[in-house]
Structure formats: structure tokens, C-alpha cells
Amino acid sequence: MNKTDHQILNIALPAIVANITVPLLGLIDSAIVGHMGGAAYIGAVAVGSMIFNLVYWVFGFLRMGTSGMTAQARGRRDFAEVVSLLVRSAMVSLTVAFLLILLQWPLCELMMALIGPTADVRPLAATYFYIVVWGAPASLGLFTLTGWLIGMQNTRIPMAISILQNVANILISLILVYGLNMKIEGVALGTVIAQYVGLLTGCFLLWYHYRKLFSTDDNGVPRTVRIGPLSAVAAFLRVNRDIFLRTLFLVAVNLYFTSAGARQGAVVLAVNTLLIQLYLLFSYFMDGFAYAGEALGGRHWGAQNKEAFYAVVRRLMGWGVAVTALFTAIYILGGLPFLHILTNEVMVVEASREYVGWAWLIPIAGMLAFIWDGIFVGITQTRGMLQSSFIAALLFFACTYFLMPLWGNHGLWIAMLVYLLMRGLVQSYIFCNRIQNNKIHHYGTSS
């Protein structure tokens, strides 16, 4: 392995470890509520978690936008801008968080109407929501902090925060539920407390490792944080706007995929839910390499080092092909046994045999999109991300319209694979025909 490979792995591997801790936490929460004496508790946590996963996913631009711009500012050694970016992003994060708290009642009612939980689940899910929503400042603040650290090529601190936060969540929830008999309130409160534990830990580690960066410049002069100039603020908002709109298309596709499966019956819904776990598992690994693209690609782009930038792109593509080949082989050989681990419902496992072949193709269809997303975030070519997601979403809905009446759930899976593949292909076209043919520019000077 060369120097670029080592740099990629130093960023990707801690990020992968942090990603893997997320589903483990969900499993523990499910196990805790699974022993409360009623299926409604399991459903309530599932609904509540779905709401916040969806809401926070929509505001994921707070992480991605911050990482790319920070990486570029670091590359051109504009450390005053590096510090200012953290402040700008934190201000946006806190504003969004307080709006979520302020609008919690209409938001809860809207999400309950969209999800439609049963009468016994709804009040428990609402209880969970109205407690966990108070963790919004911590969760969105961590988005900002994580994005900034990725831009600084540091994924070890986010990994440590994620592990500590998840361990704290498990321990606190166990104490509140089984020690204080708080039931659903205990699980929710444990989540909120753990979120603030993660934020406070992150702030401490940030200050410990970067306090000199925040206090003085290279000449020892006290550093002044700049919220402006207006052009920089406008560029920050433009980048985040594009990512926000792009995320809405992703959310629409995923929600429709779930609802279209549900309309085909409980068995098909269960099959699709299980098979999509194979996509999520692949995404945990590929996101690590996407983070490397954000950090290293953005740094070299900001430094106007074309040779190093294209070396990162080539090596990331190489790692993407290797991971794709590995996961494709694992899914072909072990996909069905993995489904047996997730469920013992014989009818669901048998029905999945008919569709598991589509899941084998997920890594092949999705690899390019993951790698290009990382690169595009790093160089803040967010308009290209938005355009690719828009075109891919249009094709997804067109495929479902024409193919599902003919082939049912097979048509739905074909549409999903076309969607994943098209995102990567459109971004490849944009990179080759728009980015490579233009001079390197910074996020504040061109879109």
C-alpha cells in the first residue's frame, strides 16, 4: 500500500467502527423493550426511532456540508476559516434544533399521521417522541462536530464519541428501566442523556486536541472568529441547501420503497425489510471510504493539488471495487443464512429466496454513488449530487410505475437497483465532463 492508501484507511477504518455501533444500539434498545411485557413497547420504540432517523437524516447536511468546506479550508491553510466554519455550522445546528423543539407537537402529529401506528402503539410512541426531541441540540450539534472533525481528517474522535455514547445509552437505559421501573420513559430518557454525554465528550476532546487552533494563529496572535463575510455565509448556505434537497429525494425513494412493499402484504414487507439490511450493512463500510473522500479530496482540492486529488480518487475507486467484490461474494454465499439469523419466520425466509438475488446486486449498483458522494462533498460539488439524485429518483418512480404492474416486487427491486446505479453513473458523467475540464475552484467562488 502507498501513502494515499494509508491515509484513506486511517480515516475509513475508525469511521466504519463508529458506523457499526449504530445498529448494535438499536438491537439493545429492542431487547430492553422486548422484555417489558407487551408488543406495543417494541412498536413504540420502532416508530419513535423511525421518526428521529428520518428527521435527522433530512438534516444530515449539517455534517456533510461542514466536512467538505472544512477540508478545503484546511487544504489552503486558512485556519481562521476552519474555526469560523465550525461556529457557522454550530449556529445553524442549534437554530434547527430549537425549531424542532418549538414545533414538536405539529411534527409529532404529522409523523404519526404518515406512519400510522396502531391505537395501542401511538400513545407510547408519542411519549418516546416528546422526551427524545429534547436531545435535538445534542444530536445536531454532534452532526456539526463530526463533520468538522472529518474535514480535519480526524475520525478517531467521532469513533470514540460514538462508542461512548452507545455504551452510555445502554447502561443508563438499563438502570432507568429495570432499576427505576420507568419503562418506555426510561429508554427515551436514556437516549437523551447519552446524546448529551456524547456532545459534552466531543466538546472536551475538541478543546483538548485543537485548543491552540481556537486561541491563537501561527504567529501567536489571538484568533478572531469570523461569522462573515456574507459571501462565505452564502456559500455555506448554498452548499447545505443542495445537500438538503438531495436528501429529500433519497428520503422519498426510501419511503416509497417501504410503502410499496407494504401494499403487497406483510410477508413481502418483511422480506424487503430484511433484504434492505444487506444494503445497510454494505453502507456502513462504504461510508467510511466516503468520509475519506470528503477529508482527503477536500483537502487536496482546497490546496489546488491536482495530482494528489486525482490519486485519492483513483485509490478510493480501487478500494470501492475491492469492498464491492468482497460483499457480493459474502451475500451470494451467506445471504440466506444471514436472513435465518434475523428471523425464524419460515414463511418470510422461504419468500426471501425468490428475491435475494436482487440483494446480491446491491454492492455493484451502489458502489459508485458512495464513492462519488464522498468526493463531491469534499469538493463541495453539491449541485452535482442534487442533480444525480433528482434524475435517479425520477427513474426510480418511472420504473415502479411501469414494472411493478408487470413483475410486482421484482419490479420494485429493479427500480431500486436502477436508482442506485444511476446516481453513480450521473455523478461519473458530471465528474468527467464538468469537474475534470474546469480549473480547480473553492466553494466560495463557483458552483
HELIX and SHEET records of a PDB file:
HELIX    1   1 LYS A    3  VAL A   33  1                                  31    
HELIX    2   2 ALA A   39  VAL A   58  1                                  20    
HELIX    3   3 PHE A   61  GLY A   75  1                                  15    
HELIX    4   4 PHE A   79  LEU A  102  1                                  24    
HELIX    5   5 GLN A  104  ILE A  115  1                                  12    
HELIX    6   6 ARG A  122  VAL A  132  1                                  11    
HELIX    7   7 VAL A  133  GLY A  135  5                                   3    
HELIX    8   8 ALA A  136  GLY A  151  1                                  16    
HELIX    9   9 ARG A  156  LEU A  174  1                                  19    
HELIX   10  10 ILE A  175  GLY A  179  3                                   5    
HELIX   11  11 ILE A  184  SER A  215  1                                  32    
HELIX   12  12 LEU A  230  ALA A  262  1                                  33    
HELIX   13  13 ALA A  266  ALA A  292  1                                  27    
HELIX   14  14 GLY A  293  GLY A  297  3                                   5    
HELIX   15  15 GLY A  298  GLY A  302  1                                   5    
HELIX   16  16 LYS A  306  LEU A  342  1                                  37    
HELIX   17  17 VAL A  346  SER A  352  1                                   7    
HELIX   18  18 VAL A  356  TRP A  360  1                                   5    
HELIX   19  19 ILE A  362  GLY A  378  1                                  17    
HELIX   20  20 THR A  382  TRP A  407  1                                  26    
HELIX   21  21 ASN A  409  ILE A  430  1                                  22    
HELIX   22  22 PHE A  431  ILE A  435  3                                   5    
END                                                                             
